Amino acid sequence: MRRKGVNYSKYGYIFTFPFVLAFLIFSLYPILYTAVIGFTDMKGLIPKPIHIMENPFQNFKDLIFDNPSFRKSLFNTGLLWITNFIPQMVLALLLTAWFTNRRLNIKGQGVFKVLLYMPNIITASTIAILFSTMFSYPMGPINSLFQTLGWSDAPIFFLQDKTTARGIVSFIQFWMWYGNTMIILIAGVMGINPALFESAAIDGANGIQSFFRITLPSLRTILLFTLITSMVGGLTMFDIPQLFLLGGPDDSTLTTSMFIYGQAFKGSFMYNRAAAASMLMFGIAAILSGLLFYLMRDRDAAKLKKAEKKYRTEQAAQAAVREV
């Protein structure tokens, strides 16, 4: 008797349909409208009718070549993302290896995971107030601690130094998101076939060998997802630098999202310049995402697909020769 197969793919479409519908209704038009504004001279509190500029790419040219503030915000965004993402991934991978190690059999994992994930659910405004109080000048917990331990004779103005300000913002981003990254990686490890780890243990592989030879290769897709979502989050970093330091000192924590917000809703209301900056960031995110997809691709599968394509081409050529 023939058994009727179950098509599970339809459930994927059903679950994604609400998001697709919301995106088409609320997001698609603003995105397309922003793209159009980038080629116009639209500005002012009460903008004039849309008019395409004689040189449609003039706004983009002005941003890249004639606007040092935008270039600085772009540099700050990349620096803040890299300095918080690298330790975030390292710690998340270490905690993932620790929690999923069957030999250690960690007790109370649920409590640890909740505590480590908790910073991710605290609002950005609360965290900004917390760290502003901790690093306040001249009296604050960190300054008091440094003076008590004899590390400093006078109060330190942490938030007026470029290096320490960037370091604090990077630490906040790292502290907020490493728990989320850890949970995603643990979920990925739980989906790996346990027989692979059992076979490795029988063959004498230790925990480090199993992690690098089995866990990491099997997490390629999850790591790709984490890298792309983190990159997009880093390129759109706004709330912590804005609420914590307002981009200071001396624009050292000014990010591209803050620059776009300032251009569109402050001063002369340069909507065209803000839209052009948004499209530039979209292009950068698309290029970096494509690069990550290329670097994280399954090379063995790509080689196999290429070999199959070559085989089919040869078979077709031989069939054509036989027909002749």
C-alpha positions as CSV (number, residue, x, y, z in Angstrom):
1,M,0.0,0.0,0.0
2,R,1.2,3.5,-0.8
3,R,1.6,5.7,2.2
4,K,0.6,9.3,1.8
5,G,3.6,11.6,2.5
6,V,3.4,14.5,4.8
7,N,4.6,17.8,3.4
8,Y,6.1,19.8,6.3
9,S,7.2,22.7,4.2
10,K,3.7,24.2,4.2
11,Y,4.0,24.8,8.0
12,G,7.0,26.9,7.4
13,Y,5.1,29.1,5.0
14,I,2.2,29.3,7.5
15,F,4.5,30.4,10.3
16,T,6.3,33.0,8.2
17,F,3.1,34.4,6.6
18,P,2.3,36.9,9.5
19,F,5.8,38.4,9.3
20,V,5.6,38.7,5.5
21,L,2.2,40.3,5.7
22,A,3.3,42.8,8.3
23,F,6.4,43.6,6.3
24,L,4.4,44.3,3.1
25,I,2.0,46.5,5.0
26,F,4.2,48.5,7.3
27,S,7.8,48.2,6.1
28,L,8.0,47.8,2.3
29,Y,6.6,51.2,1.4
30,P,8.9,53.2,3.9
31,I,11.9,51.3,2.6
32,L,11.1,52.1,-1.0
33,Y,10.2,55.7,-0.1
34,T,13.6,56.1,1.7
35,A,15.4,54.8,-1.3
36,V,13.7,57.4,-3.5
37,I,14.4,60.3,-1.1
38,G,18.1,59.5,-1.3
39,F,18.1,60.8,-4.8
40,T,16.2,64.1,-4.1
41,D,16.8,67.4,-2.5
42,M,14.1,66.9,0.2
43,K,14.8,68.8,3.4
44,G,13.4,71.2,5.9
45,L,10.8,71.0,8.6
46,I,8.0,71.3,6.0
47,P,9.6,69.5,3.0
48,K,8.8,70.6,-0.5
49,P,7.5,68.2,-3.2
50,I,9.9,65.5,-4.2
51,H,12.3,66.6,-6.9
52,I,15.1,64.3,-8.3
53,M,18.4,66.1,-8.3
54,E,20.3,66.8,-11.6
55,N,23.0,64.5,-10.3
56,P,21.0,61.7,-8.5
57,F,24.0,60.5,-6.7
58,Q,25.0,63.9,-5.3
59,N,23.9,63.0,-1.7
60,F,25.9,59.9,-1.7
61,K,29.0,61.7,-3.0
62,D,28.6,64.4,-0.4
63,L,28.4,61.8,2.4
64,I,31.4,59.8,1.3
65,F,33.8,62.5,0.2
66,D,32.7,65.7,1.9
67,N,31.2,64.7,5.3
68,P,33.8,63.8,7.9
69,S,31.1,63.3,10.5
70,F,29.6,60.4,8.5
71,R,33.0,58.8,7.9
72,K,33.8,59.1,11.6
73,S,30.4,57.5,12.5
74,L,31.1,54.7,10.1
75,F,34.5,54.1,11.7
76,N,33.0,54.2,15.2
77,T,30.3,51.7,14.3
78,G,32.8,49.2,12.9
79,L,35.1,49.6,15.9
80,L,32.4,49.3,18.5
81,W,30.9,46.2,16.8
82,I,34.3,44.4,16.4
83,T,35.4,45.2,20.0
84,N,32.2,43.8,21.5
85,F,31.5,41.0,19.0
86,I,34.8,39.1,19.3
87,P,34.7,38.7,23.1
88,Q,31.0,38.0,22.8
89,M,31.5,35.1,20.5
90,V,34.5,33.7,22.4
91,L,32.7,33.7,25.7
92,A,29.4,32.3,24.2
93,L,31.3,29.5,22.6
94,L,33.2,28.7,25.9
95,L,29.9,28.7,27.8
96,T,28.3,26.6,25.1
97,A,31.1,24.0,25.3
98,W,30.8,24.0,29.1
99,F,27.0,23.6,29.3
100,T,26.8,20.9,26.6
101,N,29.7,18.8,27.8
102,R,28.2,15.5,28.8
103,R,31.2,14.5,30.8
104,L,31.0,17.5,33.2
105,N,27.2,17.1,33.6
106,I,26.8,20.6,35.0
107,K,24.1,20.9,37.7
108,G,21.6,23.7,37.8
109,Q,22.1,24.7,34.1
110,G,18.7,26.3,33.9
111,V,19.5,28.8,36.7
112,F,22.9,29.7,35.1
113,K,21.3,30.2,31.6
114,V,18.6,32.5,33.0
115,L,21.2,34.6,34.9
116,L,23.4,34.9,31.9
117,Y,20.6,35.8,29.6
118,M,19.0,38.3,31.9
119,P,21.0,41.4,30.7
120,N,19.4,40.9,27.3
121,I,15.9,41.6,28.6
122,I,16.8,44.8,30.6
123,T,15.8,48.0,28.8
124,A,18.5,50.1,27.2
125,S,17.5,53.2,29.2
126,T,17.9,51.3,32.5
127,I,21.3,50.1,31.5
128,A,22.4,53.6,30.4
129,I,21.3,55.0,33.8
130,L,23.1,52.2,35.6
131,F,26.4,52.6,33.9
132,S,26.2,56.4,34.0
133,T,25.8,56.2,37.8
134,M,28.6,53.6,38.1
135,F,31.1,55.7,36.1
136,S,29.9,59.1,37.4
137,Y,32.4,61.9,38.2
138,P,33.7,62.8,40.8
139,M,31.9,60.4,43.1
140,G,30.8,57.1,41.8
141,P,31.2,53.4,42.6
142,I,34.0,52.8,40.2
143,N,35.9,55.9,41.2
144,S,35.4,55.0,44.9
145,L,36.7,51.5,44.2
146,F,39.8,52.7,42.4
147,Q,40.7,55.2,45.2
148,T,40.1,52.6,47.9
149,L,42.4,50.1,46.1
150,G,45.0,52.8,45.6
151,W,44.8,52.6,41.8
152,S,44.1,56.3,41.5
153,D,44.9,59.3,43.6
154,A,42.2,61.6,42.0
155,P,38.8,60.9,40.5
156,I,38.9,59.8,36.8
157,F,36.4,61.3,34.3
158,F,35.8,58.1,32.5
159,L,33.1,59.4,30.3
160,Q,35.2,62.3,28.9
161,D,38.0,60.1,27.6
162,K,37.5,58.7,24.1
163,T,39.1,55.3,24.8
164,T,37.3,54.6,28.0
165,A,34.0,55.8,26.6
166,R,34.3,53.5,23.6
167,G,35.4,50.7,25.9
168,I,32.4,51.1,28.2
169,V,29.9,51.2,25.2
170,S,31.6,48.0,23.8
171,F,31.4,46.3,27.2
172,I,27.7,47.1,27.6
173,Q,26.9,45.7,24.1
174,F,29.0,42.6,24.9
175,W,27.3,42.2,28.3
176,M,23.8,42.6,26.9
177,W,24.2,40.1,24.0
178,Y,26.6,37.3,25.0
179,G,23.8,35.5,26.8
180,N,21.5,35.6,23.8
181,T,24.3,34.3,21.5
182,M,25.0,31.5,24.0
183,I,21.4,30.4,24.0
184,I,21.3,30.2,20.2
185,L,24.5,28.2,20.1
186,I,23.3,25.8,22.8
187,A,20.1,25.2,20.8
188,G,22.3,24.5,17.8
189,V,24.4,22.0,19.7
190,M,21.3,20.2,21.0
191,G,20.3,19.5,17.4
192,I,23.5,17.6,16.7
193,N,23.2,13.9,16.5
194,P,24.5,12.5,19.9
195,A,25.8,9.4,18.1
196,L,28.6,11.6,16.7
197,F,29.8,12.5,20.2
198,E,29.5,8.9,21.4
199,S,31.5,7.6,18.4
200,A,34.2,10.2,19.1
201,A,34.4,9.3,22.8
202,I,34.7,5.6,21.8
203,D,37.6,6.5,19.5
204,G,39.3,8.3,22.3
205,A,38.7,11.9,21.4
206,N,38.8,14.4,24.3
207,G,36.5,17.3,24.8
208,I,38.6,19.8,22.9
209,Q,38.9,17.5,19.9
210,S,35.1,16.8,19.9
211,F,34.4,20.5,20.1
212,F,36.6,21.6,17.2
213,R,36.0,18.5,15.0
214,I,32.3,17.9,15.6
215,T,30.6,20.8,17.3
216,L,32.0,23.7,15.4
217,P,31.6,22.2,11.9
218,S,28.1,21.2,12.7
219,L,27.3,24.7,13.9
220,R,28.2,26.3,10.6
221,T,24.6,27.4,9.8
222,I,24.0,28.6,13.3
223,L,27.2,30.5,13.4
224,L,26.3,32.1,10.0
225,F,23.0,33.2,11.5
226,T,24.7,34.6,14.6
227,L,27.3,36.5,12.5
228,I,24.8,38.1,10.2
229,T,22.3,39.1,12.9
230,S,25.2,40.5,15.0
231,M,26.6,42.4,12.1
232,V,23.2,43.9,11.3
233,G,22.7,44.8,15.0
234,G,26.2,46.3,15.1
235,L,25.6,48.4,12.0
236,T,22.3,49.7,13.5
237,M,23.6,50.3,17.0
238,F,21.7,53.3,18.4
239,D,20.1,53.1,21.8
240,I,23.1,52.6,24.2
241,P,25.4,55.2,22.6
242,Q,22.5,57.7,22.3
243,L,21.1,57.2,25.8
244,F,24.5,56.8,27.5
245,L,26.8,59.4,26.0
246,L,24.8,61.1,23.2
247,G,27.7,60.2,20.9
248,G,30.4,61.9,23.0
249,P,33.0,62.7,23.9
250,D,34.0,64.5,20.7
251,D,31.8,62.1,18.6
252,S,33.9,59.1,19.7
253,T,30.7,57.0,20.2
254,L,28.7,58.5,17.3
255,T,27.3,55.6,15.3
256,T,25.8,55.7,11.8
257,S,22.3,55.3,13.2
258,M,22.8,58.3,15.4
259,F,24.1,60.2,12.5
260,I,21.1,59.3,10.4
261,Y,18.7,60.3,13.2
262,G,20.5,63.6,13.7
263,Q,20.4,64.5,10.0
264,A,16.7,63.6,9.7
265,F,15.2,65.0,12.9
266,K,17.6,67.7,14.1
267,G,18.9,71.0,12.8
268,S,18.0,71.5,9.1
269,F,16.1,68.2,8.8
270,M,18.2,66.8,5.9
271,Y,15.9,64.0,5.0
272,N,17.7,63.4,1.7
273,R,21.1,63.0,3.4
274,A,19.7,60.7,6.0
275,A,18.0,58.6,3.4
276,A,21.3,58.4,1.4
277,A,23.2,57.3,4.5
278,S,20.6,54.7,5.2
279,M,21.0,53.3,1.7
280,L,24.7,53.3,2.0
281,M,24.4,51.2,5.2
282,F,22.0,48.9,3.5
283,G,24.6,48.3,0.7
284,I,27.4,47.7,3.2
285,A,25.2,45.2,5.2
286,A,24.3,43.4,1.9
287,I,28.0,43.2,0.8
288,L,29.2,41.9,4.2
289,S,26.3,39.4,4.4
290,G,27.2,38.1,0.9
291,L,30.9,37.8,2.0
292,L,29.9,35.9,5.1
293,F,27.8,33.5,3.1
294,Y,30.7,32.9,0.8
295,L,33.3,32.4,3.6
296,M,30.9,30.1,5.6
297,R,29.8,28.0,2.7
298,D,30.0,24.2,2.9
299,R,33.1,23.7,0.6
300,D,32.6,19.9,0.5
301,A,29.0,20.3,-0.7
302,A,30.1,22.9,-3.2
303,K,32.8,20.6,-4.6
304,L,30.3,17.7,-4.8
305,K,27.7,19.9,-6.6
306,K,30.4,21.1,-9.0
307,A,31.5,17.5,-9.7
308,E,27.9,16.4,-10.3
309,K,27.4,19.3,-12.7
310,K,30.5,18.4,-14.6
311,Y,29.4,14.7,-14.7
312,R,26.0,15.7,-16.1
313,T,27.7,18.0,-18.7
314,E,29.9,15.1,-19.8
315,Q,27.0,12.7,-20.0
316,A,25.0,15.2,-22.1
317,A,28.0,15.7,-24.4
318,Q,28.5,11.9,-24.8
319,A,24.8,11.5,-25.6
320,A,25.0,14.2,-28.2
321,V,28.0,12.4,-29.8
322,R,26.1,9.1,-29.9
323,E,23.2,10.7,-31.6
324,V,25.4,12.2,-34.3
